[in-house]
Amino acid sequence: MQFIYVLSGWEGSAHDGRVLRDVVTKPNGLKVPNGFYYLVDSGYANCPGFLAPFRGQRYHLSSWADGRQPLTAQEFFNMKHASARNVIERTFGLLKIRWKILASPSFYNIATQRRIINACCLLHNFIRKEMEEDPAESEIDNLMLGENTEDDVDNITAVDPTDEWTQFRNDMAVDMFNTWRST
C-alpha cells in the first residue's frame, strides 16, 4: 500500500484516459515495463500496461455477497480484479483518514494543493516503511468492512487498446477461471 507515482494538479473533471495518456508520455512520467501492468477501473481503456475489468459483467465486490459464484471467466476475472483494486481504494481512504485536509474541499491555490497532496503521499510511504504496525490501517479496515532501473527497461509509452492486449486479458481470465473451477 505505497504510492509509486503521484501526478497531482489535474482537474477532477478531466477524463481518466486523458490524464493517463499525459502521465505515460511525460519525460519523467509513469514507467510501465513491458510485461507488467497496473490495474485500472472501467474508466480506462484496456491497453498494454493497464488492465481494465470486462465491461458489461458483474464487478463490484458486493455482487459476490451471499455466496454467489461467478458463472463465466469474465465474471471471475472481474471479481479478482475488484478484490485487488480494493487495496487502491483502501490506500486513498487511509490518506483521507490520516490527513483530514485531503478529505474536504481546499481553498488553497493549485500549486499549494499539489504540494500538499505530494507531501501527504510521501509521508504515507515513509510511515509505511518505518512503522511495523500502522494504527490508521486498522481504522480504515473498520470503515471499509463490506467493501530493474528505468533506463535498462523497455517501457510502455502509449495507452491505445490493442487486439493483443485484449487477448492477453481474455486468456488470463480463462486460465484463472479454469484453475478456480478445478480446485
N, C-alpha and C positions, 0 to 999 in steps of 0.2 A: 504494500500500500504506500508506494512512494511515487512522486512525480518525476518523470524523466524529461519532460519538455513542457514549458508553460508559455503560451502566447496570449498575453492579455492586451486589451485595448480595442478589440472588435466590438461593434455594437451588437446588442442582443438580437437585433432583427436581421443580422447578416445570415445568409443561407449557409448551412453547415458545409456543403460542398465547396463553396467559395472560400471559406476560412481554411479548409483542408488543403485546397489547391495552393493557397498562399503559403501555408506553413511548409509544404513539401518542396516548393520551388524557391524558397528563400535561400540565399547563400549559406546562412548558418541555421537553416530550418531543421525540422524533424528529419532524422535519417532513419530509413527503414531498410535494413539489409535484405537483399533478395533471399527468399526462402523463409522470411519471418513475416509476421503480421500483427496488427493491433485489432482488437475487437471494436467495432463501431456500431452505433444504433441504426435504425432503419432510415434515419435522415440522410445517411451517406450511401453512396453507390458501393456495391460490392466490387472492389477493384484490387489489383495487386498491392499487397501490404496492408489492406484494410478489409477485414472480414465482417460482412454485414449479415444479419439474420435473413431468413427467407420471408418475403412479403406474402401476405395472404394466408399465413399459418399462425396457429396459436404461438404466443411468445412470452407474455408476462408470467412470472413465477406463480401468481395466483391462479393461472389457468391449469396448474398441475396440482391444485389442492384437492383434498378429499380422495386421494389415491388414484386420481385419473392418470392414465398412462398415455404416452404418445402412440399414435396409430401409424405414423409414417416416419421415414428417415428425416424429412424436413422438420416435422414437429419435434422429434428427438433432438436434432441439431439445435433448434431454437430454444428448447428447454435448457440444454447445456450452455448455450451462448448467454441466455438470460442469467443463469446462475453465475457464470464467470463475470459478466458485466456488473453484477450486483456489487462486486468488490470496488468498482469505479464509483458507483453511487455512494457506497459507504465512505469512501475516502473524501468525497465532496461534503458529505454530511458531517464527517469528523472535522473538516476545516471550519464549517459554519458553527459547530459547537464550540470549538476551541477559540475561534476569533469571531466574536459577535459582530464585528464591523463588516464581515462578509455576508451576514445574514439579512442585512437591511439596506435600503437604498442609500447611496452615497451622494454627498453634495460637494465632494472634493473635485478639483479639476481632473481631467482624464489622465494626465501624467502622474499625479499623486495616486489616483486609483490603481494605475498599473503597478506602481512601486509597492503599494500595499499588498496587492494580490501576489506579486512575485515574492515579497518578503514572507508572507504567510506560508506560501508553498515551500520556500526554502527552510523556514523554521520547522515546518511539519516534517520534512525529510530529516532534519537534524535530530529532532525528538525521536523519530522512528529508529534512527541509527544509534542514538546514545542511551535510550531507555529500554530496558528489557521488557517492562510491562508498562503500557500506556493506559492510565486511568480513564482518559477520554474515550478510549476504544470501547470499554465496557458500556459507557454511556450511549454511544452510537449503536451498539449491539441491542441494547434495550429499546431504543427508539425505533429500530428497523425490524424488530421481530415481525414476522409475517411478510416481510418484503426481501569482438575484435576492435581495433581502433577504427574510427570513422574513415580515415584515409586509405585503409587497406581493404575496405569492403565495398562491393558494388551495391549501391543503394537504389531504391525505387525513387524515381523523380517525376512521376506523373500519377494522376488519380482518375484515369479513364477506365471504365469497365472493359474487360476483355473476355472472350469466349473461354480462354484457358483458365482464367481465374474463376469464372462461373463453374467450369467443370471441376476445378480443384475443390470448391466448396461442395458441389454435389457429391463427388467421390468421398470426401471427408464425412459428409452426413450419412451416406450409405454404410461406410465402414463402421462408424460409431454405432449406428442403429443395429447392424448385424451383430456386432460384438455384444451389445447390450441384450439383444434377444437370445443370444446363445448362452448367456450366463444365468 
